[in-house]
Amino acid sequence: MATTEECRAALDKLSDNLAGAEGDVRGAAALDRSLSCRITDLDITFVGRLEDGRIEVLDTIAGPPREKAQIRLTMSGDDLVAMVNGNLHFAKAWGSGRVKLEAGLLDLFRLRSLL
């Protein structure tokens, strides 16, 4: 089972990857939205913002998020680490129910190039 520190490191790596992206991926990552990433097996939620192509984690809270973020991810810590490291494809994980993504319809269309 991935630790809180490993999950945080995976989010930092994802942020670096988004910041270095180009083309359609860079455009999709340029959203300015509140973001939450719920890690089910650790019973924690990382809350922050997706802004200017970077993920800024502002807090880590116990349990589910207190407020509804504009972009919400839910998954296990192992799945987060595996996706960021390229060992788990988002579409397969999402299709099988291992990963849940919730956002407004327009944001989902923009985010599809990231996923």
Residue pairs with C-beta under 8 A, 6 or more apart in sequence:
1 41
1 42
1 76
1 77
1 78
2 10
2 39
2 41
2 42
2 76
2 77
2 78
2 80
2 81
3 42
3 77
4 39
4 42
4 44
4 60
4 77
6 77
6 81
7 37
7 39
7 42
7 44
7 46
7 77
7 80
7 81
8 46
8 57
8 60
10 80
10 81
10 83
10 84
10 85
11 37
11 46
11 55
11 57
11 80
11 84
12 55
12 57
13 84
13 85
14 55
14 84
15 54
15 55
15 56
17 84
18 25
18 26
18 29
18 53
18 54
18 55
18 114
19 29
19 53
19 54
21 29
21 53
24 113
25 113
25 114
26 53
27 110
27 113
28 110
28 111
28 112
28 113
28 114
29 50
29 53
29 54
29 114
30 52
30 53
31 50
31 51
31 71
31 107
31 110
31 111
32 49
32 50
32 51
32 52
33 49
33 50
33 51
33 69
33 70
33 71
33 103
33 107
34 47
34 48
34 49
34 67
34 69
34 70
34 71
35 47
35 48
35 49
35 50
35 55
35 69
35 70
35 71
35 72
35 73
36 45
36 46
36 47
36 48
36 65
36 69
36 71
36 72
36 73
37 45
37 46
37 73
37 74
37 75
37 80
38 44
38 45
38 64
38 65
38 72
38 73
38 74
38 75
39 45
39 46
39 75
39 76
39 77
39 80
40 74
40 75
40 76
41 76
41 77
41 78
42 77
43 62
43 63
44 60
44 61
44 62
44 63
45 60
45 61
45 63
45 64
45 65
46 57
46 59
46 60
47 57
47 58
47 59
47 60
47 61
47 65
47 67
47 69
48 55
48 56
48 57
48 58
48 59
49 55
49 56
49 58
50 71
65 72
70 103
70 104
70 107
71 101
71 102
71 103
71 107
71 111
72 100
72 101
72 102
72 103
73 99
73 100
73 101
74 99
74 100
74 102
75 83
75 93
75 98
75 99
75 100
76 98
79 88
79 93
79 98
79 99
82 88
83 89
83 90
83 93
83 99
88 98
90 99
90 115
91 115
93 99
94 100
94 101
94 115
101 108
101 111
101 115
103 111
